[in-house]
């Protein structure tokens, strides 16, 4: 369940402030990132959608391989998981971090 470690990026102790553009280490960049980077400067959360991803086998979901936001906004992503006992309970019910994002963040770009 290593992908849950991404949630730490939203914690106060990560000390992130301002625009954040996150890319998974296995993400290959094949062009200009300026448009996605610009999404990190607003007040909304942006991530990939699953509609065109064959490996997701579902549409309408999120894929957190690429995320953009302005920190410290969306700290609830970490705060809810960091409550005593919450991580164990949530990860027993929610399969992966992407699904957690879908539950916590409405209407991502």
C-alpha positions as CSV (number, residue, x, y, z in Angstrom):
1,X,0.0,0.0,0.0
2,X,2.9,2.3,-0.7
3,X,0.8,4.7,-2.8
4,X,-0.8,5.9,0.4
5,X,2.4,7.6,1.2
6,X,1.4,10.3,-1.3
7,X,-1.1,11.5,1.3
8,X,1.9,12.9,3.4
9,X,2.4,15.6,0.7
10,X,-0.8,17.2,2.1
11,X,0.4,17.2,5.7
12,X,1.5,20.3,7.6
13,X,4.8,18.6,8.4
14,X,5.6,18.3,4.7
15,X,6.0,22.1,4.8
16,X,4.8,22.6,1.2
17,X,3.5,26.1,0.4
18,X,2.4,27.6,-2.9
19,X,1.9,25.8,-6.2
20,X,2.8,22.0,-6.2
21,X,3.1,19.8,-9.2
22,X,3.5,16.1,-8.3
23,X,4.5,13.4,-10.7
24,X,4.9,9.7,-9.9
25,X,8.5,8.6,-10.3
26,X,7.4,6.2,-13.1
27,X,5.7,9.0,-15.1
28,X,7.4,9.8,-18.4
29,X,7.2,13.5,-19.5
30,X,6.9,13.9,-23.2
31,X,6.2,17.6,-23.6
32,X,5.6,20.9,-22.1
33,X,4.3,20.9,-18.5
34,X,3.3,24.6,-18.4
35,X,-0.5,23.9,-18.8
36,X,-0.7,21.4,-16.0
37,X,1.7,23.4,-13.8
38,X,-0.6,26.4,-14.2
39,X,-3.4,24.3,-12.6
40,X,-1.3,24.3,-9.4
41,X,-1.6,28.0,-9.0
42,X,-5.4,28.1,-8.4
43,X,-7.6,27.1,-5.6
44,X,-8.8,23.8,-7.2
45,X,-7.2,20.4,-7.1
46,X,-6.2,18.9,-10.5
47,X,-5.3,15.3,-11.3
48,X,-5.7,12.8,-14.2
49,X,-9.1,11.3,-15.0
50,X,-9.5,7.6,-15.7
51,X,-11.8,7.8,-18.7
52,X,-9.1,7.3,-21.3
53,X,-6.9,4.9,-19.3
54,X,-7.4,1.3,-20.3
55,X,-5.6,-0.1,-17.3
56,X,-8.1,1.6,-14.9
57,X,-11.1,-0.3,-16.4
58,X,-13.4,2.5,-15.2
59,X,-14.3,6.1,-16.2
60,X,-15.2,9.0,-14.0
61,X,-12.4,8.3,-11.4
62,X,-9.1,9.9,-10.5
63,X,-5.6,8.8,-11.2
64,X,-3.0,10.4,-8.9
65,X,0.0,9.8,-11.0
66,X,-0.1,13.5,-11.7
67,X,-1.5,16.0,-9.2
68,X,-1.5,19.8,-9.0
69,X,-2.7,22.0,-6.2
70,X,-1.7,25.0,-4.1
71,X,-0.4,24.0,-0.7
72,X,-1.5,24.0,2.1
73,X,-5.0,23.6,0.5
74,X,-6.5,20.1,0.8
75,X,-4.8,19.3,4.0
76,X,-7.8,17.2,4.9
77,X,-6.5,14.5,2.6
78,X,-3.8,13.8,5.2
79,X,-5.6,15.0,8.4
80,X,-8.4,12.5,8.0
81,X,-6.0,9.6,7.5
82,X,-3.8,10.8,10.4
83,X,-6.6,10.5,13.0
84,X,-5.8,7.7,15.5
85,X,-6.7,4.4,14.0
86,X,-8.2,6.0,10.8
87,X,-5.5,4.7,8.4
88,X,-6.1,1.1,9.3
89,X,-9.9,1.4,9.1
90,X,-9.8,3.4,5.8
91,X,-7.3,1.2,4.0
92,X,-9.3,-1.9,4.9
93,X,-12.3,-0.4,3.1
94,X,-10.7,1.8,0.4
95,X,-8.5,-0.1,-2.1
96,X,-6.1,2.7,-3.1
97,X,-5.2,6.3,-2.7
98,X,-6.9,7.3,-5.9
99,X,-10.3,6.1,-4.5
100,X,-9.6,8.0,-1.3
101,X,-9.1,11.2,-3.4
102,X,-12.4,10.6,-5.1
103,X,-14.1,10.4,-1.7
104,X,-12.4,13.5,-0.2
105,X,-12.1,15.9,-3.2
106,X,-15.1,16.7,-5.3
107,X,-14.9,17.9,-8.8
108,X,-11.2,17.8,-9.5
109,X,-10.1,19.2,-12.8
